[in-house]
Amino acid sequence: MCWNTSSAFTPVGLALRDPATSKIVRTLGDAARVLMRDWPRNDGDEYIAAVKACVDAIEGKLAPERFREVFLRAADEAGIVTLNFVQKSVRARRPHLPSPVRR
């Protein structure tokens, strides 16, 4: 089981219920917790598909990035505002660091 798998899983920001309730989902474990504890509706077709996809991804039967697509559809169905993040490399975030030495 890969609860904390984050490889190939681009983080998703969620605005739940109101701006004071926001979450950043970075791992499959984060997604499972949000789906079980914080989701506003648990009866939609996309929600049910997201729960099943989350279990499949945790078990290694579905790629985390594929799960993310299903998760975003469920958020759309529930009216949850999402924010997509673009991850930068360490070098882009910290340009003052010396370039790696290549041999």
Salt bridges, closest charged atoms under 4 A:
ASP30 OD1 - ARG33 NH2 3.16
ASP38 OD2 - LYS23 NZ 3.54
ASP43 OD1 - ARG41 NH2 3.14
GLU46 OE1 - ARG73 NE 3.41
GLU59 OE1 - LYS61 NZ 3.09
GLU65 OE2 - ARG68 NH1 3.84
GLU69 OE1 - ARG66 NH1 2.94
